[in-house]
Amino acid sequence: MALKAVFVSDVPSLDQVPEHATTAIYSSRFSKGNDGGGRASLKWPKFSIIGHRGSGMNMLHSPDRRMQAIKENSILSFNTAGKFAVDFVEFDVQVTKDDCPVIFHDDFILTEENGQIFERRLTELTSAEFLSYGPKREPGYVGKTLLRKTKDGRIFNWKVEEDDAFCTLQEAFQKVTPSLGFNIELKFDDHIVYRDEELIHVLQAVLRVVFEFATERPIIFSTFQPDAARLIKLLQSIYPVYFLTNGGTEIYTDVRRNSLEEAVKLCLACGLQGIVSEVKAIFRNPATINMIREANLSLLTYGQLNNVPEAVYMQHLMGVDGVIVDLVKEITTAVSDYINPVKEVEEDGLSAGDGQIQIAERPKFSQREISFLLKLIPELIQV
């Protein structure tokens, strides 16, 4: 069956923004320029920390208990991250069968009943069915047992130290600290080829909630789905759109996903504001940062290396605009120490040498040392 072409002129416009919607993401946190070709550029005023799925994703098989501290993608996780020096929290949005945007990462949700495991695709559930999984906020209500499957097929009980109920996108807008920015990842299944009509339907459901409830909250959109990135930019011009990429660390049938060079091409062709790359791709080929800069694009990164303070500081030196991290407390503290160090001070009434308090300073690298590190890092990063 031939696919019907969808033209922007045929799409019901969602760019008629309600009066209470805002461009505050440009005016209060970023400077807005123009590259001469009609695409608004986005300038981050400082090196930014973004909480991954709030206070960090849950890795149930990890020996690191910090990865099972707080339920990911929950109101509790978002507000906990907001207590630290983060500018945004990143979370995954999917749309249920009844057109309700909800916050959940995986394509499938699992439960166990009478010793049997049941697996449902999230987008085939209603919002009520989705919210029936896991703990409930209402006293006396017990949700379905929640399990999680890893990429290699192992299944774990989804148990964390501080649990919380799942939530909708609307609830997040209503219950999360208003000053905390939202990096809304538009989540789609990597193994499905979507028609434009299908993507538009999902994106419109998300935008309806954003336009009604965002008010003054800073927002950026991001997605691994190239056509979703293109369409969300066409459907609205208020909020920046970033293209997520593994940068070639994994290979897909859609070549637009397979390198940072392809990511730059997509951004320029669709008028996107930036790229969110797997950090390993940046460390393997640091020269791509200049390529992205020359294209007048912003650059954020994600990945496990962003939980290593030294790797985060190295990115700050290299010109990356911000990092998405799991260990929010540890990384925000380390970044503060590195970027805004407090030098040695003397206590009142004590002579020099007697009462000096040693405060950690940022690492000091010469240009020669930085050049050496940039050459060494690609050798250290394994595929």
C-alpha positions as CSV (number, residue, x, y, z in Angstrom):
1,M,0.0,0.0,0.0
2,A,1.4,3.4,-1.0
3,L,1.8,5.9,1.8
4,K,0.0,9.2,1.5
5,A,2.3,12.2,1.6
6,V,1.6,14.6,4.4
7,F,2.2,18.3,3.8
8,V,2.7,20.8,6.6
9,S,-0.2,22.8,5.1
10,D,-2.5,19.8,5.7
11,V,-1.6,19.5,9.4
12,P,-3.8,21.2,11.9
13,S,-1.7,24.1,13.3
14,L,-0.6,23.9,16.9
15,D,1.6,26.9,16.4
16,Q,-1.2,29.2,17.5
17,V,0.1,29.4,21.0
18,P,-2.1,30.3,24.0
19,E,-1.4,33.6,25.7
20,H,0.1,31.9,28.7
21,A,2.6,29.9,26.7
22,T,6.1,31.4,26.8
23,T,9.4,31.8,25.1
24,A,11.1,32.0,28.4
25,I,13.6,29.3,27.4
26,Y,15.1,31.8,25.2
27,S,14.7,35.0,27.2
28,S,15.6,33.8,30.7
29,R,18.2,31.0,30.2
30,F,19.5,31.3,26.7
31,S,20.4,33.9,24.1
32,K,18.7,33.6,20.8
33,G,20.5,34.4,17.6
34,N,20.0,33.6,13.9
35,D,22.4,31.9,11.6
36,G,21.3,33.9,8.6
37,G,19.3,31.0,7.1
38,G,16.2,31.5,9.2
39,R,17.1,28.9,11.9
40,A,17.2,30.2,15.4
41,S,20.4,29.3,17.2
42,L,20.5,28.4,20.9
43,K,23.3,29.6,23.2
44,W,23.6,28.0,26.7
45,P,24.8,30.6,29.2
46,K,26.8,28.1,31.2
47,F,27.8,24.5,31.4
48,S,24.5,22.7,32.4
49,I,23.7,19.6,34.3
50,I,20.6,17.7,33.3
51,G,19.2,14.9,35.5
52,H,18.6,11.7,33.6
53,R,15.0,10.5,34.1
54,G,15.0,12.8,37.1
55,S,17.6,11.7,39.7
56,G,19.0,9.0,37.5
57,M,17.8,5.9,35.7
58,N,17.2,2.6,37.5
59,M,19.7,-0.2,36.6
60,L,18.2,-3.1,38.6
61,H,21.1,-5.4,37.8
62,S,23.8,-2.9,38.8
63,P,25.8,-3.6,42.0
64,D,25.8,0.2,42.5
65,R,22.9,0.9,44.9
66,R,22.7,4.5,43.7
67,M,21.2,3.2,40.5
68,Q,18.2,1.8,42.5
69,A,17.8,4.7,44.9
70,I,14.6,6.5,43.5
71,K,12.1,5.3,40.9
72,E,13.1,6.8,37.6
73,N,10.7,9.1,35.6
74,S,8.6,9.9,38.7
75,I,7.5,13.1,40.4
76,L,9.7,12.1,43.4
77,S,12.7,11.6,41.2
78,F,12.2,15.0,39.4
79,N,11.7,17.0,42.5
80,T,14.7,15.3,44.2
81,A,16.9,16.2,41.3
82,G,15.6,19.8,41.5
83,K,17.1,20.1,45.0
84,F,20.5,20.1,43.4
85,A,22.1,22.4,40.9
86,V,20.5,21.0,37.8
87,D,18.9,23.1,35.1
88,F,16.7,20.5,33.5
89,V,15.4,17.0,34.1
90,E,15.2,14.7,31.1
91,F,12.4,12.2,30.8
92,D,10.7,9.9,28.2
93,V,7.2,10.6,26.9
94,Q,5.0,8.1,25.1
95,V,1.3,8.4,24.2
96,T,-1.2,5.8,25.3
97,K,-4.0,4.4,23.2
98,D,-6.4,7.1,24.5
99,D,-4.0,9.9,23.5
100,C,-2.6,10.6,27.0
101,P,1.1,11.5,27.1
102,V,2.7,9.5,30.0
103,I,6.2,9.3,31.3
104,F,7.9,5.9,30.8
105,H,11.1,4.8,29.1
106,D,10.6,1.2,27.9
107,D,8.6,0.1,24.9
108,F,6.9,-2.7,27.0
109,I,5.7,-2.9,30.6
110,L,5.8,-6.2,32.5
111,T,3.8,-7.7,35.4
112,E,3.4,-11.1,37.1
113,E,0.2,-12.8,38.0
114,N,-0.1,-16.2,39.5
115,G,3.5,-17.0,38.5
116,Q,3.0,-16.0,34.9
117,I,4.7,-13.0,33.3
118,F,2.6,-10.7,31.1
119,E,4.1,-8.1,28.8
120,R,2.2,-5.3,27.1
121,R,3.3,-2.6,24.7
122,L,2.9,0.7,26.5
123,T,1.3,2.5,23.5
124,E,-1.5,-0.2,23.4
125,L,-2.6,0.6,26.9
126,T,-5.0,3.2,28.0
127,S,-3.8,5.8,30.5
128,A,-5.8,4.1,33.3
129,E,-4.2,0.7,32.5
130,F,-0.7,2.2,32.5
131,L,-1.3,3.9,35.9
132,S,-2.5,0.6,37.4
133,Y,1.1,-0.7,37.4
134,G,3.4,-0.1,40.4
135,P,2.7,1.7,43.7
136,K,-0.3,4.0,44.1
137,R,-0.5,7.4,45.8
138,E,-4.1,6.7,47.0
139,P,-4.2,4.9,50.4
140,G,-5.6,1.4,50.2
141,Y,-4.9,0.9,46.5
142,V,-2.4,-1.7,45.4
143,G,-1.0,-1.6,41.9
144,K,0.1,-4.5,39.7
145,T,3.5,-6.0,40.4
146,L,6.1,-4.3,38.3
147,L,8.9,-6.1,36.5
148,R,11.6,-4.9,34.1
149,K,13.4,-6.6,31.2
150,T,17.0,-5.7,30.4
151,K,18.3,-5.5,26.8
152,D,19.8,-9.0,27.1
153,G,16.4,-10.5,28.1
154,R,16.8,-10.8,31.9
155,I,13.8,-9.9,34.0
156,F,14.0,-8.3,37.4
157,N,11.6,-7.1,40.1
158,W,11.4,-3.4,39.8
159,K,12.4,-2.6,43.3
160,V,14.0,0.7,44.5
161,E,14.7,2.2,47.8
162,E,12.3,5.1,47.4
163,D,9.4,4.1,45.2
164,D,6.8,6.4,43.6
165,A,3.8,6.0,41.2
166,F,4.0,6.5,37.5
167,C,2.7,9.8,36.2
168,T,1.4,11.6,33.1
169,L,3.0,14.6,31.4
170,Q,0.3,16.8,32.8
171,E,1.0,15.7,36.3
172,A,4.7,16.5,35.9
173,F,3.8,20.0,34.8
174,Q,1.5,20.4,37.8
175,K,3.6,18.8,40.5
176,V,7.3,19.4,39.7
177,T,9.0,22.6,40.9
178,P,8.1,25.2,38.3
179,S,11.6,26.6,37.9
180,L,13.0,23.2,36.8
181,G,13.3,22.9,33.0
182,F,12.0,19.8,31.2
183,N,14.0,18.0,28.5
184,I,11.1,16.1,26.9
185,E,12.4,13.1,25.0
186,L,9.8,12.0,22.5
187,K,10.1,8.2,22.7
188,F,9.4,5.8,19.8
189,D,10.2,2.1,19.2
190,D,13.4,1.7,17.2
191,H,12.1,-1.3,15.5
192,I,8.9,0.3,14.0
193,V,8.8,2.3,10.8
194,Y,6.3,5.1,11.4
195,R,4.3,7.0,8.9
196,D,4.2,10.8,9.2
197,E,0.5,10.6,10.0
198,E,1.2,8.4,13.0
199,L,4.0,10.6,14.3
200,I,1.9,13.8,13.9
201,H,-0.9,12.3,15.9
202,V,1.4,11.5,18.8
203,L,3.2,14.8,18.7
204,Q,0.0,16.8,18.6
205,A,-1.2,14.9,21.8
206,V,2.1,16.0,23.5
207,L,1.9,19.6,22.3
208,R,-1.6,20.0,23.5
209,V,-0.4,19.3,27.1
210,V,2.7,21.4,26.7
211,F,0.9,24.4,25.4
212,E,-1.8,24.2,28.2
213,F,0.5,23.5,31.2
214,A,4.0,24.7,30.4
215,T,3.5,28.3,31.5
216,E,6.9,29.8,32.3
217,R,8.8,26.5,32.5
218,P,11.9,26.1,30.2
219,I,11.5,23.2,27.8
220,I,13.5,21.5,25.1
221,F,12.3,18.6,22.9
222,S,14.6,15.7,21.9
223,T,14.2,12.5,20.1
224,F,16.1,9.6,18.4
225,Q,13.4,9.4,15.7
226,P,14.6,11.6,12.8
227,D,11.2,12.2,11.3
228,A,9.7,13.0,14.7
229,A,12.4,15.7,15.2
230,R,11.6,17.1,11.8
231,L,7.8,17.2,12.5
232,I,7.9,18.6,16.0
233,K,9.9,21.5,14.6
234,L,7.3,22.0,11.9
235,L,4.4,21.8,14.3
236,Q,5.8,24.5,16.7
237,S,8.4,27.1,16.8
238,I,8.3,28.0,20.5
239,Y,10.6,25.4,22.0
240,P,14.1,24.2,20.8
241,V,14.4,20.7,19.2
242,Y,17.5,18.5,19.6
243,F,18.3,15.3,17.7
244,L,19.5,12.4,19.9
245,T,22.1,10.2,18.4
246,N,24.4,7.3,19.4
247,G,26.9,8.9,17.1
248,G,27.8,5.6,15.4
249,T,28.3,3.6,18.6
250,E,25.3,1.5,17.3
251,I,24.2,1.1,13.7
252,Y,20.7,1.4,12.4
253,T,19.0,0.9,9.1
254,D,18.2,4.6,9.0
255,V,21.5,6.2,8.1
256,R,20.5,9.5,9.7
257,R,21.1,7.9,13.1
258,N,24.6,6.4,12.4
259,S,27.0,9.3,12.8
260,L,27.4,12.8,14.1
261,E,28.0,14.0,10.6
262,E,24.5,12.7,9.6
263,A,23.1,14.3,12.8
264,V,24.5,17.7,11.7
265,K,23.0,17.3,8.2
266,L,19.6,16.5,9.7
267,C,19.7,19.5,12.1
268,L,20.6,21.9,9.3
269,A,18.0,20.5,6.9
270,C,15.2,20.7,9.5
271,G,16.2,23.8,11.4
272,L,16.9,22.0,14.7
273,Q,18.8,23.7,17.4
274,G,21.2,21.1,18.6
275,I,22.4,17.5,19.1
276,V,22.4,15.2,22.1
277,S,25.2,12.7,21.5
278,E,26.4,9.6,23.3
279,V,29.5,10.9,25.1
280,K,31.7,8.1,23.7
281,A,31.2,9.4,20.2
282,I,32.5,12.8,21.2
283,F,35.5,11.4,23.0
284,R,36.4,9.1,20.1
285,N,36.4,12.0,17.7
286,P,36.8,15.3,19.5
287,A,37.1,17.2,16.2
288,T,33.3,16.7,15.7
289,I,32.8,19.4,18.4
290,N,34.3,22.0,16.1
291,M,32.1,20.7,13.2
292,I,29.0,21.1,15.4
293,R,30.0,24.5,16.5
294,E,30.7,25.7,13.0
295,A,27.1,24.5,12.1
296,N,25.9,26.9,14.9
297,L,24.4,24.0,16.8
298,S,24.4,23.3,20.6
299,L,25.8,20.1,21.9
300,L,24.7,18.0,24.9
301,T,25.8,14.5,25.8
302,Y,24.5,11.4,27.6
303,G,25.9,8.1,28.6
304,Q,27.6,6.2,31.5
305,L,30.8,8.2,31.3
306,N,28.8,11.3,32.4
307,N,28.8,9.8,35.8
308,V,32.6,10.2,36.0
309,P,33.4,13.7,37.3
310,E,36.7,13.9,35.3
311,A,34.9,13.0,32.1
312,V,32.4,15.7,32.7
313,Y,35.0,18.3,33.4
314,M,36.9,17.3,30.3
315,Q,33.8,18.0,28.2
316,H,33.5,21.4,29.8
317,L,37.0,22.2,28.6
318,M,36.2,20.8,25.2
319,G,33.2,23.1,24.7
320,V,30.2,20.8,25.3
321,D,27.2,22.8,26.5
322,G,25.9,20.3,29.0
323,V,25.7,16.7,30.2
324,I,22.8,14.4,31.1
325,V,23.8,12.4,34.3
326,D,22.5,9.8,36.6
327,L,24.5,10.6,39.7
328,V,23.0,14.1,40.1
329,K,24.3,14.8,43.6
330,E,27.8,13.7,42.9
331,I,28.2,15.3,39.5
332,T,26.6,18.7,40.5
333,T,29.0,18.9,43.5
334,A,32.0,17.9,41.4
335,V,31.2,20.4,38.6
336,S,30.7,23.2,41.2
337,D,34.1,22.4,42.6
338,Y,35.8,22.2,39.2
339,I,34.2,25.2,37.5
340,N,33.8,27.5,40.5
341,P,36.6,26.5,42.9
342,V,37.1,28.0,46.3
343,K,40.8,28.6,46.9
344,E,42.9,28.3,50.0
345,V,41.6,30.6,52.8
346,E,42.9,31.5,56.3
347,E,40.8,31.3,59.5
348,D,40.5,34.6,61.4
349,G,43.0,35.0,64.1
350,L,45.4,32.4,62.9
351,S,48.7,33.1,61.1
352,A,49.4,31.8,57.7
353,G,50.4,28.2,57.7
354,D,48.6,27.5,61.0
355,G,44.9,27.9,60.1
356,Q,44.8,27.4,56.4
357,I,41.8,25.4,55.2
358,Q,42.5,23.4,52.0
359,I,39.6,23.6,49.6
360,A,39.6,21.5,46.5
361,E,40.5,23.4,43.3
362,R,39.8,22.6,39.7
363,P,42.3,20.4,37.9
364,K,44.9,22.5,36.1
365,F,45.7,21.5,32.5
366,S,48.0,23.3,30.1
367,Q,47.1,23.5,26.5
368,R,49.7,20.9,25.7
369,E,48.2,18.5,28.3
370,I,44.7,19.1,27.0
371,S,45.9,18.3,23.5
372,F,47.5,15.1,24.7
373,L,44.3,14.1,26.6
374,L,42.2,14.7,23.5
375,K,44.5,12.4,21.5
376,L,44.6,9.8,24.3
377,I,40.8,9.6,25.1
378,P,39.8,7.9,21.8
379,E,42.3,5.2,22.5
380,L,40.8,4.6,25.9
381,I,37.2,4.5,24.9
382,Q,36.2,0.9,23.9
383,V,33.5,0.2,21.4
